[in-house]
């Protein structure tokens, strides 16, 4: 089989720091970095946190592969010829692990629909270039970034030509912008997240009760005023906080609610966990969210990982791969991709039979 190949353009290994713009002065000074308040609120929901962590665990475990597409005139298709990795493909930011860098890039895509990496070093220019290709990066928190061209609500419509880091301008030529093809969960899931938080707060209140929820009702004697009834209820509640046994006169009776609010809230929280799984594009069974009428009766470990990749992680992996394969990062015709073969082969080796099946339908 004959292949028509062309010379591979490789970057020179000599590199130099990038000339900094005004906003770059704060890059690397972590006192200026922050996590957005909406992101913290979303992470306080256990289902969102679990969903993010499952996807982050997958993405952070993957290594990059580097290849060139070569046209095969015999079969009339492209062949992928794999190449040695550039140093940044092993560790994009020399100061942190590869996992740290890619997990934070993913996390910003997940929450905000966009992520940013600043080029800290470049290779020496070659082949008539005015600037060399990137040699090292550092992650910039999306919560610290802003654009004068678009708000990103509900989505970003493309890379911005003007960017600011903590209100100071950056040279956009030194910023890699990962634009998610889907909206961030903070942009579309505010109602679902807020509802979940309200339900959690209600559960906290009922968890602090020393007795079952109910009310005091006067059954005899002269009618008490609203103020007297309020004082009685307050005294009853305070007494129950200090003693396991309460005391009431024959004129007042404690009655439980016919339907326990705790049970109602528990059912609502189960449904809300399912809603949050939908928001995060995570199969519900992976976050233990109840799914009535599930179409699958069992799930093995290998299939679970495949579902996590196909339904949750793939769209973010594709975004990262394609952004890092653009002409402003690599010479034309060269690409990077995450090594999914190792990920799936590890599962196959750890799953010798169907004995690892786990139920996904409530009995």
N, C-alpha and C positions, 0 to 999 in steps of 0.2 A: 504494500500500500504506500503510494507516494504522497509526500507532504510538501507543500510549498511553504516555506518558512521565511520569516524576515528577521533581521537583526533585532535582538532584544535591547531596548534602551534601558540601561541601568543607571541608577543615581550614584554619583560620586560619594564616597563615605566621609569626606571632609565636610564638616558642618560648622555653622556659626549661629550665635544667638540672633533672634529676630529683633529688629529695631522696634522699640516700644512706643505706642501712642499714649495719650494722657491716661486713659482708663486702665492701661496695663500696669500702672504703678501699684494697684491694689491686688493684682493677681499674685497668688501665693501667700498673701497676708490673710490668714484664716480668720482673723478677728473681723474682717469685712464680709465673710461668707455667712449665709444663713439659710435655714430651711423655711419655706413659706408656711404661713399660719394655716392656710387651707390644706396644705399637704400634711401637716401635723394632725389636723382634725380628721382627715381621711384615714390616716394610719392608726388613729385611736379606735377605728372599727376593726375588730379582729378579722373579719372576712377580707377586707381590703389589704390588711397587713399580711395575712397568710397568702393571698393571691399574688401580691407583689413579691413576697419572699420565694414562692415556688418558681416564678418566672426568673427572678434574679439568680436563684440557685442553678437553673438550667443555663442561662446566658453566661454567668460567671465561670462556669466549668469548661466552656468551649475554647478551643484553640483556633487560630486562623490558618488558612491555607492560601498560598499565593500561586497564581497561574496566569498563563497567557493563552488566548484563543488563537488557534492556527487553523486556517481554512484547508479542509481536505477535499480536493477537487474530485477524487474518485467517488467518495460517498456523498459528496455535495453537502457537507455539514462541517461544523466547527469541532475541532478536537481541543481538549484542555490539556495543555502541557504545563505541568507543575514546576515551579521555580523555587530556589532558596528564599527563605524569609528575610525581609529587611529587618534590621534590629527593632524598629518600632512595632513591628507586627508581633514580636514576642512580648514587648512591654511598651505600650504607647507612651506612658509617662514613666520615665526611669525612677522616679521617686516613690512610686506605689506599684502594687501588683497589677497585672493585667485584669484580674477579676474585679478589683476595685474600680478601675477606669470604666470598664464596659458595663458593670452593674449600675454605676451612677449615670452613665449615658442612657441606659435603658430606663432607669427610674424616672428621669426627667421626661423622656418620651411618653412613658406610661401616665404620668400625672399631668404634664403640661402640653404634651403634643409636640414638643421640640426639645432639643438638647444641643449643647455647645461644647466645643473643644478648641482651646487656643493653641496655636502653633508656637512652641517655645524655641525650637531649633529647626534649621533647614539645611539640606545638603547644598553643596556648592553648585552653582548654576552650570549647566552643560548643554551642548547642542543649540546654542543661541538663546538660551533662557536668560531672562533678566533676574529672576529669583529661582532658587532651587526648590525641589520638592520637600515636603515636610519630613523631618527626621525625628521629631518628638512633639508630644502634645501634653496639655493638662486640661482636666475637666473644669468647666465653669458652671456653677449652679444656675439653673434656669431662673430660680427665684431672684437672683441678683441681676439678671439681664433684662433689658427693655429695648424696644425699637420705636423710633419716631415715625415709622411707616405703617405699622399694623399692631393691633392689640393682641391678636391671637385668640380672640373670643368670637365664635366658639372654636375657630381653627386658624392655623397659619396657612397662608395661601402661597407661600414660597419663601426662599431665603430673603432676608432683609439687606438692603444696601447701606443702612445706617444702624449701628448697634451701640448700646451703652452698657457699661458694667458699673453698677452702683452710681449711675448718673453721669459717668465720665465716658467720653467717646472712645471707641475701639476702632482699629483698622480692620475692616471686615475682610480684607484679604488674608488676614492671619487668624480668622475664626472659621472653623468648620461647623456648618449648621446642619444638624440632623433634623429634617422636617418629617414628622410622622404622617403617614397617609390617613390616619384616623385621629379623631379628636382625643385629647387627654381626658382622663376620667374626672378631673377637677372642673373641666369646662362643661361636661354634659351630665355629671352625676351629682350635682349639688343637692337636689331634692332627695335622692335616695340616701346619700350620706347623712344629711341632716335628720331624716326620719330615723335612721338607725341610731344616731346619737341620742335623739329624744327617747327612744325606747330603752336604750342603755341607762339613761338617767332615771327613767321611771323604775327600771329594775333595781337600781341602786337605792332609790327611796324605799321600796318595799323590802329590800334586803335588810334595812336598818330597823324595821318594825319588830317589836318584841312580842307581838301577838298577831293573830290572824286579822286581816282587814275587816272592819265592821263599823258599827255606829252605836251610840247610846240613845235609848228611847225611853222617855218618861211614860210610865204606864198607869200611875195613880197620883193623887194629891193635886195641889194647886199648880197650874201651869207655870213653868219656870220661864223667865225672860231669856231673850237671846244671849244677853251678857252672862247670865247664870249658867246657861247651857254650855257656852263657850268655856267658862271657867271650869265647869265639871269635866268636860272632855279633856281639857289641858291637864287637870289634876289626875285624871285617870291615866292618860298617856305617860305622865311623869312617874306615876307610881309603878306602872308596868316596866319602866326602864330600870327601876331599882329592885323590884321584887317580882318573883315568878307568880305570886298569887295576888289577885286584885280583890277589892271589896266594894260592893255596891249596896245601897239601901233597897228596900222592897219597892220603892217608887220608881226605880230606874233599872232598866234591863239592857244588857249588852247583846247585840244581835250581829251575827256574821252576815256579810253580803252573800246573796244567793249564788252569785257567780264570782269566784275569787279573781280579783284583778290580776294577781300574779300569774294565773293560768292563761288569762287572755293575753297578757304581755308576752309570755313565753311563746305562745303560738305566733304572735306577730313578729317576734324576733327571729323565729325560724324562717318565716316567709321573707323577712328582710335580708337574711343571710343569702337566700336564693337570689333576691334582686341584686345584691352586691356582687355575687358571682357572675350574674349576667352582665353587669356593668363592666367588670374586669375581664370579660371574655374567657373565663375559666370554667371548665366543666364542673358542675356543682358538686359532684361526688368527691372531687379532689380537695374541697374545703369543707367536707362533711355537711353540706347544705342539703336539707331534705328535698327530694324530687319525687312528687307523686306521679305515678304513671310513667316512670322511667322506661325507656325503650330497651335498655341494656339490663340483663339480669345478673351479670357478673363482669368482673374486670380483673385482668391479671396485671402484674407490675409492668410488663413490657408495653401493653396497650395503654396503660395509664400515662406512661412517659410519651408515647406517640401522640396521645390526645393533648397533653400539655404543650407539646411542640406545635402541632397543627392548628389548634384552636386558640392558643394563647401567645406563644413566643414567636412564631414564624414571621408575623408581620413586622415585629420589631427587629428581628435578625436581618430580614431583607432590607429594611431601611438602613441599618448600620453598614451592612455589606456594600450596598449600592453607593452610599455616601462616601465610604472610604475607597471605593473603586473609581471615583470621579477623576476627571483630568486635572483637577487642582490638587490631588493627593498623589496619584500614581501616573506614570507615563501612559499614554494612550495604548490600549490593547492589553494592559495588565490589570488584574482584578484580585480581590481577596474575597474569601468566603469562610464561614465557620465550619469546622469539621464535625458534621453531624454523624458520620459513620462511627466514630469512636463512641459517641454518646449512646447510640442505639445498640452497638455491639456489646457494650458493657451490660446493658439490660438483658440482652439475649443470653449472655453467659451466666448472669445471676438468676435466670428464670428457667430452671431445668424442666419444669413440667407445669401443669395447670393446678398444682397443689397450692400455689400462691394466690389463687383467685380470691377476690374479696367482693362481698355483696355490695351492690349499689342500689338495691331496692328495699325499702323498709318492709319488714315482714308484718 
